[in-house]
Amino acid sequence: MSGKVKAKMIDGALCVATSELCEVLGVHRNTIAQWERSGMPKKARGWYSLKDTFNWVIENRGVKKTPDTEEEMTLSQQKLYYEAKLKEQQADAATLKNDIAKGEYIRREDVVSELQRFFVSLKRSMGGYSRKIAMDIAPYLDPEQVRVIEQEIADATNSVLLQLSVRGVYDARKD
């Protein structure tokens, strides 16, 4: 052991030299330098307050809980965890991009346009079947009853189409 002083009081705080701090914390000198750049407090060049350093290490390098798990992880474990999450998201994005390039997905504008054409055709088709039913039952009923039935079918059809266009579902009311 050398005769060099490895601890002293600075501004009322017990401070240790960098070499002693490395030994106490079990880290390399480069780690101390990196922590210092990250904001670890020091009292003087090469001297660190034990209390302030331990508090900083506990707050910044200690065990913390990740927001989406209840597991306790050190910051280095958290870094690995979130880097893995990032890689997963990047892989998902790349997969989606590849699927789009292969034609697995259809552009939104194309889908909207095709659906609009379909629903216009559906509305026209459904609007005409009330007339067809009226023509089929006309020989068995008087003309006034046929017109009432045709109108009720047309009104029910329009109600169904309106509900589907507004809410996306049809709610059959029980009378």
C-alpha positions as CSV (number, residue, x, y, z in Angstrom):
1,M,0.0,0.0,0.0
2,S,1.4,3.4,-0.9
3,G,1.6,6.3,1.5
4,K,-0.7,8.4,-0.7
5,V,-3.8,9.8,1.0
6,K,-6.9,8.2,-0.4
7,A,-9.5,10.0,1.8
8,K,-10.0,13.5,3.1
9,M,-12.6,16.0,4.3
10,I,-13.7,18.6,1.7
11,D,-16.3,21.1,2.7
12,G,-17.4,18.9,5.6
13,A,-17.9,15.8,3.4
14,L,-15.8,12.6,3.6
15,C,-14.2,12.3,0.1
16,V,-12.2,9.6,-1.5
17,A,-9.8,9.6,-4.5
18,T,-10.9,8.1,-7.8
19,S,-8.8,4.9,-7.3
20,E,-10.4,4.3,-3.9
21,L,-13.9,5.0,-5.3
22,C,-13.2,2.4,-8.1
23,E,-12.2,-0.1,-5.5
24,V,-15.2,0.6,-3.2
25,L,-17.8,0.4,-6.0
26,G,-16.0,-2.4,-7.9
27,V,-15.9,-0.5,-11.2
28,H,-13.2,0.6,-13.6
29,R,-11.8,4.1,-13.7
30,N,-13.4,4.7,-17.2
31,T,-16.8,3.9,-15.6
32,I,-16.2,6.7,-13.0
33,A,-15.3,9.1,-15.8
34,Q,-18.5,8.1,-17.8
35,W,-20.6,8.6,-14.7
36,E,-19.0,12.0,-14.1
37,R,-20.0,13.0,-17.6
38,S,-23.5,11.8,-16.8
39,G,-23.7,14.1,-13.8
40,M,-22.2,12.3,-10.9
41,P,-21.1,14.9,-8.4
42,K,-17.5,15.5,-7.3
43,K,-16.0,17.8,-4.8
44,A,-12.7,18.4,-6.4
45,R,-10.6,17.1,-9.3
46,G,-10.2,13.4,-8.5
47,W,-12.1,13.5,-5.2
48,Y,-15.7,12.4,-4.7
49,S,-18.0,12.7,-1.7
50,L,-19.0,9.2,-0.6
51,K,-22.5,10.3,0.5
52,D,-23.2,12.3,-2.7
53,T,-21.7,9.6,-4.9
54,F,-23.6,6.7,-3.3
55,N,-26.9,8.7,-3.5
56,W,-26.2,9.5,-7.2
57,V,-25.4,5.8,-8.0
58,I,-28.5,4.6,-6.2
59,E,-30.7,7.1,-8.1
60,N,-29.1,6.8,-11.5
61,R,-27.6,3.3,-11.6
62,G,-29.6,1.4,-9.0
63,V,-32.6,-0.8,-9.3
64,K,-35.8,0.6,-10.8
65,K,-39.0,-0.8,-12.0
66,T,-39.9,-0.6,-15.7
67,P,-43.2,1.0,-16.6
68,D,-44.7,-2.0,-18.3
69,T,-43.5,-4.8,-15.9
70,E,-43.2,-5.2,-12.2
71,E,-39.7,-6.7,-12.4
72,E,-36.9,-4.7,-10.8
73,M,-34.1,-4.0,-13.2
74,T,-30.9,-2.1,-13.1
75,L,-30.5,0.7,-15.6
76,S,-28.2,-1.4,-17.7
77,Q,-30.9,-4.1,-17.8
78,Q,-33.5,-1.5,-18.6
79,K,-31.4,-0.3,-21.4
80,L,-31.1,-3.8,-22.8
81,Y,-34.8,-4.3,-22.3
82,Y,-35.9,-1.2,-24.2
83,E,-33.3,-1.8,-26.9
84,A,-34.9,-5.2,-27.4
85,K,-38.3,-3.6,-27.6
86,L,-37.0,-1.1,-30.1
87,K,-35.6,-3.9,-32.2
88,E,-39.0,-5.7,-32.1
89,Q,-40.8,-2.5,-33.3
90,Q,-38.2,-2.0,-36.1
91,A,-38.6,-5.7,-37.1
92,D,-42.4,-5.3,-37.2
93,A,-42.1,-2.1,-39.3
94,A,-39.8,-3.8,-41.7
95,T,-42.2,-6.8,-42.0
96,L,-45.1,-4.5,-42.7
97,K,-43.0,-2.6,-45.3
98,N,-42.1,-5.9,-47.0
99,D,-45.8,-7.1,-46.9
100,I,-46.8,-3.8,-48.5
101,A,-44.2,-4.2,-51.2
102,K,-45.4,-7.8,-51.9
103,G,-49.0,-6.6,-52.3
104,E,-50.3,-8.1,-49.1
105,Y,-51.9,-4.8,-48.1
106,I,-54.2,-2.5,-50.2
107,R,-53.9,1.2,-50.2
108,R,-56.6,2.9,-48.0
109,E,-57.8,5.0,-50.9
110,D,-58.4,1.9,-53.1
111,V,-60.4,0.2,-50.3
112,V,-62.5,3.3,-49.7
113,S,-63.2,3.8,-53.4
114,E,-64.2,0.1,-53.9
115,L,-66.5,0.2,-50.8
116,Q,-68.2,3.3,-52.0
117,R,-69.0,1.7,-55.3
118,F,-70.2,-1.5,-53.5
119,F,-72.5,0.4,-51.2
120,V,-74.0,2.5,-54.0
121,S,-74.7,-0.7,-55.9
122,L,-76.2,-2.3,-52.7
123,K,-78.5,0.7,-52.1
124,R,-79.8,0.6,-55.6
125,S,-80.3,-3.2,-55.5
126,M,-82.1,-3.1,-52.1
127,G,-84.2,-0.2,-53.2
128,G,-85.6,-2.2,-56.1
129,Y,-86.6,-5.3,-54.3
130,S,-89.6,-3.7,-52.6
131,R,-91.1,-3.1,-56.0
132,K,-90.4,-6.8,-56.9
133,I,-92.2,-8.0,-53.8
134,A,-95.2,-5.7,-54.5
135,M,-95.5,-7.0,-58.1
136,D,-95.4,-10.6,-56.8
137,I,-98.2,-10.0,-54.2
138,A,-100.3,-7.7,-56.4
139,P,-102.6,-10.5,-57.8
140,Y,-103.6,-11.6,-54.2
141,L,-104.3,-8.2,-52.6
142,D,-106.0,-5.0,-53.4
143,P,-103.9,-2.2,-54.9
144,E,-104.0,0.0,-51.8
145,Q,-102.6,-2.8,-49.5
146,V,-99.9,-3.5,-52.1
147,R,-98.8,0.1,-52.1
148,V,-98.7,0.2,-48.2
149,I,-96.6,-3.1,-48.1
150,E,-94.2,-1.8,-50.8
151,Q,-93.8,1.5,-48.8
152,E,-93.2,-0.3,-45.5
153,I,-90.5,-2.5,-47.1
154,A,-88.9,0.5,-48.7
155,D,-88.9,2.4,-45.4
156,A,-87.5,-0.6,-43.5
157,T,-84.7,-1.0,-46.2
158,N,-83.8,2.7,-46.0
159,S,-83.7,2.5,-42.2
160,V,-81.4,-0.4,-42.3
161,L,-79.1,1.2,-44.8
162,L,-79.1,4.5,-42.8
163,Q,-78.2,2.7,-39.6
164,L,-75.4,0.8,-41.3
165,S,-74.0,3.9,-42.8
166,V,-74.0,5.9,-39.6
167,R,-73.1,3.3,-36.9
168,G,-71.9,0.4,-38.8
169,V,-74.5,-2.0,-37.4
170,Y,-78.2,-2.6,-37.7
171,D,-80.3,-2.6,-34.6
172,A,-83.6,-4.3,-35.2
173,R,-86.2,-2.7,-33.0
174,K,-88.9,-5.0,-31.6
175,D,-92.3,-3.4,-31.8
